[in-house]
Amino acid sequence: MRLFAIRDFRHLFSAQIIALFGTGLATVALGLLAYELAGASAGAVLATALTIKMVMYVLIAPLAAAYADRLPRRMFLTLLDVVRAMVVLALPFVTEIWQIYVLIGVLQAASAAFTPTFQAVIPDIVPEESDYTRALSASQVAYTMESLLSPVLAAVALTFMTFNWLFVGTSVGFVLSAILVLSTRIPNAAPSGQAGAWNRVTSGMKVFFSTPRLRGVMALNLVVAAAGSIVVVNTVNYVRDQLGGTQADVAWMLAASGGGTLLVALFLPRVLDRIAERVVMMTGAVVLLAGVLAAVAMTAAQAISWTITAPIWVAIGGGMALIVTPTGRVIRGSAPKPELPAAFAAQFSLSHLAWLVTYPIAGWVGTASGFTLAWSILAALAITGAIAAQMLWPREKGTKAIVAGTDAETATGDPALREETEAAEGTLAASQCSCVRTA
């Protein structure tokens, strides 16, 4: 409740929830629209739309972050909401498949610019470390609840209206989100100091590749995508074809994974107050590896049952939360404040690049050669990512020396720890000192 007592966060979080649920309803409506236009080829249409989405996320986010410090962030986020509202409102009027691709490209380009800017704003309006952790967890819960409840809300709505009205509802949601963003007091970003356009675009990537802990985050992105693709892409066919379930059973199995994510996200803030992010995230990698390997063993041994599948899906959901939720804290502690928008945008792009690799494996290989082969490939990628994370993100033994006031760069070479050294010397705010004690 202390977190939601912060007015600006409360309004911004409400805007996020409204936009998320609107997007979830639009996703259901888009599937029905694709089926209406393409019939049996609807799956291919949706796959192409998903590919466009991933490409936009990978390419647009760094560009948006590169110029975020040159734009008023509140007006920028509002404009992006307005663009999304207009695009979604146009979707019911399309008559050709190519029109879907164009509109989805514009819609996802706006979303790709909105999300990293939104993430970079949170540290400015929630400065306390403990509150910031809870803000990240609340954001994760919002994403989870959207995935759980949007299909249910869509199913209820479709009992008394056509799917085209879902697009209208989504458009109204984006307008409400824009109004809420306008009601917040979002400070403009500090100038990054990067002069050239290319330097601004690549600055976030440079921070990632030059910082050990962020290199580890890149590897963990692959673990999350490899395990998550099994749930996101294969649940429908697995439940319907292997378990002989109904559409409702598909929803319940997705809810099992979302429930695992929700439970972990709710309890994780208390854990992160006492345990370092690296320990939590590496534990998440182990949980995801166990889940993926269990899924491979289940299909290879033909031990397919509801009682085995559901716990695996719960474990995958919980493991994803263990990695995803602390990532914002790690980025915040690893980049100078002017570089935060670029760093968040880099994470946004790099994480979706991992999904762009794993989605086709889960979907195309799973369809052509079966789940066992597809999930075995994904398990190999997850193992590779987990091993790489351990190697790229060593234990930060220099932290105690930093608190004592020794040179951070000599101890670890990590820019986050250099900033923390200044905090220990009294040149940064006391709230930043708490980051050192909890790191």
Phi, psi and omega in degrees: 000330178298323179297314183281356171285345176282110189302312185295321177293320180300316180291318182291321178294321176298319177298320179297314182298314181299315180294321180296312181293325175297318178296321178298317177295320179295327178296316177298314181296323180296321177298318178293323178295317179298320179293323179294324182272326189245349179061238183295340180269014182300324179299319179294322179297314180293323178298319178294319178297321178294321177296317177301318179301312182295319180297317178298318181297320182290322187269322190278323185304313178296325178295318179297316181294329182297329183249008182295328181281357178253005182234148171291115192296323180297315180290326178296313178296322178296316179299319180296321176297320180295317178300315180296322178298318181291320181294313181297323179294334180278339185301322180296345185262002181287148179235352180232151182295321182298332178293326175299315182298318181295312182294321178295323177299315179293316181299314183286332174297318178294319178295321179295329176279328184288312190298308180295329176294317177300315181296322181287340179285326187305315180299334181283333181256348175233080189285332182289136185299314182295320177293323180297319177300318179291329176295318177297317179296318178299321177296319178296318178299321180298315177299318181294313181297325177298315182293331180280318191263333183303313178299324179294314179298320179296318180297318178296315182296323183287351176286341180227012175207161176280162185295336180300329180290340175294324176297320179297315178299321178297317180299317177298321179298317178295324177296316177298321177299318179297320180295318179294321177298318179298333183278355181266159176255088183262118178289146176291152181290146174290142179304136183284340182083000178276122185277306185283151180298318182295320178297322179292321181293320186265359185298319179295319177297321179297320178299317180295312185286342182261355184246121184306313183294327179282331172296322175296321178298320178302316180294321179293332174303322180293323178297314180298314183293320181296315179285317183295329180297327178300316181288311187293316188269320193261351184300317184299305182294323182294314181291317183287315188270320183271318182267349180068032183272175180261179175299322177296323179294325176300314180298319181292324179290320174297324178294329177297315177294315178297325178295321175299317178297317183296314182298316180293317181298328181288323184266346187295323180306318178296323180293316183289343173290341186239337186238140182296150181302320183300316181298314181297315184289323176292326174297319176300321178297319178297317179298317180293319177300316179298319179295315181293315180295324176295321178295318178297313180298322180298314181285324180295323180271000183056031177268058188271120179202162179295320185291337177271319185293314185302313178298326177296316179296321177297316181297319179296317178298317179293319178297322177298318180295323179299330180268315188289317187298316180283352186301320180299322177296318181296316179295316181299325180273001185243355182229142173300150185306318179296339182265000184301314178303318179293323180292317177296322178295322178297316177297319179301314181290315184294322179294320179286334173297322177296317177295326179296331177283318189275331178305309180298326179296312180296319185278303186286313179293319179299323179286318185280323189235000177101162184292325184299313180293314181299314182288332175294319177297316179295324177297320178297320178294320180296318178297317178301315180296319181294317179295317179298321180298318178297323182282321185280335183241080180290163176298136185272082185289344183279359186299317181296322179295327180292318179299327180284347174105013177279175187287119183291321184295323178292324183288317187224338185075013185263124181299331178297320182284332173297318179295322181292328176299316178300323178297316180296333179274357175094010182268349177245172183291158180297331179295329177287331177298325180296333177297322180296317184291331181265352183290000000 
